[in-house]
Amino acid sequence: MIKIQAIKSNKGYYIKATDGLNYKTLNTYLFDGVNPEPSFHKEWYLIKEVPAKVSHMEHRPNINYRYVLADDTLQSEKIPAVLIKDDVVESTDCEGHTVWKPEYAFYKSLYIEVSDEQPDEEVEDEFEFNVVLEVGDIIDPIEFKYPTGSHYDRWAENNKRDTFITQGDIVHQELDKIIFPSLLIHETPCKLSSEDTYKIVREYISTHINSTVAVVTSNYDFCFTVKKRIPLVKPYTKEYEYTPPRKRKPQLKRKYVDIKEVTIFEMTHTGRNGNYQGYTPIEGFEARNENELKELVDTYLEDLINQINEPVKECPTCNGCGVLFDEVNKER
C-alpha cells in the first residue's frame, strides 16, 4: 500500500509518499490517470484533487519471438524466411545465450531474432491519502546561491571548481524541522553561520571593490581587511632605505606619497580557524524565512560595497583631520 502525505493549499494538494513506492518515484504514478506536477521541492508533487484511483504502468514482455533471415535473398525450401523460436531453440546456457537444436544449429548465423512489443499495462494500487495540514498559499522559495570563490579540483575544467553558499547551508531550528513538513521549512526562522556569512561577504567585496577607491589588504580564510585610499591635501616625499638584490649596502630612496590608507572594514568569523586575534567576528545573518534572509543578505552587501566604494578626500580646512565625500566622483 502506498501511503501519501498531503498538504492542502489553494493551488491543490502537495503530496509526498512516505511508504510503499517499491523503488519507484512518486511522479511515475498516475493519480486519476494523470502524473503529478513537480514542485519546487524534490520530494513533493502537486495534484488538483484528492484522487479516487492511484495506478502505475507496468511493462509487459515482448511476444511472438522468432528468427528471420538477415538476407531474404537466401530464402529457399531448406532455408525458410521465418523460424519460430520455440521450434528451433533447445535451451538457454548459464550466460543466457540460446542453444539451437542440432538440426537447425547450422543455420543460426543466417538469422536474427525479432519479437513484438506489447503496450504497457495500467495496474491499480492500494493507497492511503492523509491530509496533514491545510494552508492558504505556499510561496516558492527564491534561489539562494552566493559564490565563495573556487578551489583546486584536478577533475574540473582548468583544475578549478567554483564554490557556493546555497539553500543547503541555511540553518533551521531542529524543532521546526520536526513540526513542519519539509515543503514548508523555508518559511520558518533561519540563519547562516558566521563562517558562511564571512565567505559570502569576503567574495562579494573582493569581486565588486573599486580598486581606485579602496583596497583589500588582508584576504585569508580567517581574517579580512579593507582600507580606504584617501588622497592627501598636502602630498609629501618620503625617504626610505632600500637594499638591491645581491648588494649589502642599502640605498636611500624617495617616494612621493599622495594617498593614505585607512581601515574601513575588517572581520573574522567564529567558525573553525576563525576568531583571529584583533579582528571582529562577523555575526551570521538571521531572518524569519529564507526569502527574507536573501533580501537581508542582498541589502547588506549592496550597502556595504557602496560605502567601501564611496570616494572621499581629506578636508583642506582642517588640514586633513577630517574627510569629505567626493561629490564629483560620486555623481559619476
N, C-alpha and C positions, 0 to 999 in steps of 0.2 A: 504494500500500500504506500502511495506517495503522500507524504504529509507536507502540506503547504501552509506557510505562514503569510498572512496578508495584512496590508495597511490600506485602509480605505481613504481616498482623497477625492478632491473634485475633478481629478483627471481620470479616475478609475481606481483599480486595485493594484498596488505594488505587491508582487508576490516573490517568495523565496522558498525553496524546498529545503526541509530540514531532515528528510529521510526518504528512502525508497527510490532513488533515481537509478540505481543499478548501473553506475558508471556512465550514465548519460548526463547531459546538461539540460537544464530546465527549458531552454529555448528550442530544444529538439522535440518537445511535446506539443500537442495540439490541444487548445482549450476551445471547445465547441468548434473544432475544425480549423482554428487559426493559431499560428505561432505567436507567442507573446512578444511584445516590443522590448528592446533593450532600454535600460535606464542609465543614468549617469553612474550608477554603482554596479560593478561587475556581477554581484551576487543577486541583484534584484531585477525583476522584469515587470512590465506593465500590461494589464488586460482591462477590458472595458467593464465587464460584468462578472458576477460570481458564476463560474462555469457549471453547466449541467453535465458535461462529459469531458473527461481528460483521456487522451489517447496518444499513441505514438505509431510511427510507421516502421514495420519490420521488413527486412529484406528477405525475399523468398529465393530459394536456389534455382539455378537455371535448369531447364528441362530439354528433352529431345537431343541428348548428346549423340553425336555421330561423327564420322570421318568422311571428308570429301577430298577428291583428288586435287592436289596442288596445281596440276596441269591437266585440264579437262580434255586435252587432245589425246591423252593416253588411254581414254576410256575404250573398253573392249568387252567381249564376253567374259574374259577371265579377270578383267580389271574394271569392276563396276564404278560408277561415278560416286556412289554413296555406300558406306558401310555403317550399319547400326552398331554403336559401341558395345552393347551387351552381347552381340553376336561374335565379335572378334577379340574382345578383351577377356583374358583368362583370370587375371588377378592384379593386385597392386603391391609393389615391393615396399620394403621398410622406409624407403625415401620418398614414397608417394608416386613413383613412376609406374605407368601402366605396363603390364606384361601381356603381349598378344599371344593368342593361341598359335601353336606351331604351324598350322596350315595357312595362317594369314601373316605370320611374322615377316615373311619375305617382302610383303608389300607395305610394311609400316612406313618406310621412308617416303612413300609416294603420297601419303595422306596428311591432312591437317585436321585437328579436332575443332569442331564448332558446336554450338548449342544455342538455345533460345532463352532470352531473359524473360522473367515473369515480373509483372508490376508489383511494387511494394504493397504490403497488406496493412491496413489500419487495424491496430489492436487496442481495445479499450482497457483503461487502467482503473483500478480502485484508487480513490483518493480521499483525503481528509482536508477540508478547507477551513482554516481557523483565522478569523479576523481579530488581530490582537490590539489594533489601535485605529481610531478614526481621526483624521486631521483635515484641515481645510485645503491648504496649498502646500506643496513641498517645493521649496526653492532649490534649484540646481546649484551646486557649489561652483564658483568661478575657478578657473585654472590657477593653481598656486605653484609657481615654479620660478625660482630665482637662481641665477648662475653663481657659482662659488669658485670659479677658476677651473683648472684642469690638473690632471696628474698623469704620471707616466704609465703607459699600458702598451706592452710590447705587441699586443694583438690589434690595437686600434690603428686607424689611419694616422700617419705621421707620428706614431707611438705616443699619442696624447688622447686622453678621454676627458671630455668636459663633465664637470660635476654640478649638481643642482640640489637645492633645498626644495622639497615638494610636499604635497599633502601628507605623504607618509611620514614626514618628520614632525608634523604638528602633534602636540601632546594634548590628550583629553583626560579628564578625571576618570579614574577607574570605576567609580560608582556610576557615572554617566554611561560608560560602556556596558555596564551590567543592566541598567534600567532601560536605556533607549536602544531600539533596533539600529543596526549598522547603517541603514538607509538615512537615519536622522542624526547621526552623530556629528555631522558637520555643522548642525545648528545649535550645538551645545558649547559652553565656555571652553576655550582652548588657549594654548600658548606655544611659543617657541622657546627652546632652551637658550641660555646665554651664549653658548658656543655657536649654535646655528645662527642666532642673530648677529654675532660677531662676523661670521663668514659672509653673510648677505651684505652687511654694511661695508665690510672691507673690500669686497669685489666691486660693489656699486661705486664707491668713491674712486677706486683705482681705475675704473673704466671711464668715469664721467668727469674727472677732475680737469680743470683748466690749468695746464702747467705754467702758463704765464702769470697766473694769479696766486697759485698755491702749489705745494709740492709735498709728496709723501716721503718722509724721512726715515720712518721705521715701518717695515712691512713683513711681519712674521706671523706664524700660527699662534703666537702667544701675546704679541703686542703690535700696536699700530699707531702711527703718529702722522698728523698733517700739520704743516706750517704754512702760514700766510706769507706771501712775498710782498713786502711793503716798500715802495720807492721812498728814498730818503729826501728830506727837504734840503739837506746840506751833504751831498756826497763827499767822500774823503778818500785819501790814498793810504793804504795800509802796508807797512813793511813787515816782511817775514823772512825767515831763513829757509833755504832750500838746498838740499844736497843732491846733486845729479847722480845718476847711476854710475857705479864703479869709481866714484870720487869720494874722498874723505873730507875735503874742505867744503863747508857749507857756503852758499852764495846768498847775498842779500837781494830779495825780490820785492817789487812793489805791485800792489794790487789796487785797482780802482773799485771802490765799494759804493754802489748806489742803491743797494737793496738790503733790507734786513728781514730776517725770518722770525716769525712769532708763532708759537704753537696755538692753533685754533681748535684742534680736535685730537683726542688721544683715547685709547681704550685697550682693555684686555678682556678676558671672559672668565667665568667661574668653572668652566669645564676642565677636562683633562689637559694638562700642560698649560693651563691658563693662570690667572691670578699673578701676573708678572709684577714684581715689586715696583711700586711708584706709579703704576697705571691704574686707571679707574675701570672696574669691571662693568661691562655694559649689561643692562637688565634685558631679559627676554621679553618680547612683545606678548601682551595678553589681550584677549578680546572676548566678546560674548558669543561669537561664532566665527567660522572660518572666513566668510565673506568680509566681515568687519575686520578680521585680523589682516587680511590682504590690504584693505583700504588704509589701515593704520600703518602698515609697513610702507606702502607706496607714498603716503603723505610724509612720513618721517624722512624717507630717502630723498624725496624732492626738496623738502625744506632744508635738509642738511647740506645737500650739494649746492643749493642756491646760496646758502650762507658761506660755504667754502669758496665758491667761485665769484663772490661779490668783490669787485676791485675796491681797494682802499688806498689812501696815501697819507703821509704824515701831515699833521696840521702845521702850517707855516707860522701861525700866530703864536702858538705856544712852543715853537721851536722843536717840534717832534714829540712832545709829551702826550699828544693825543693823535687820533687818526680820523680822516674824513672819508666818506664814501665817494668814489669817483663817479659823479653823476654822468659824465660824458660817456665813459665806458659802459656804465650801467644801461644807458639808453640803447647802446649798440647791442 
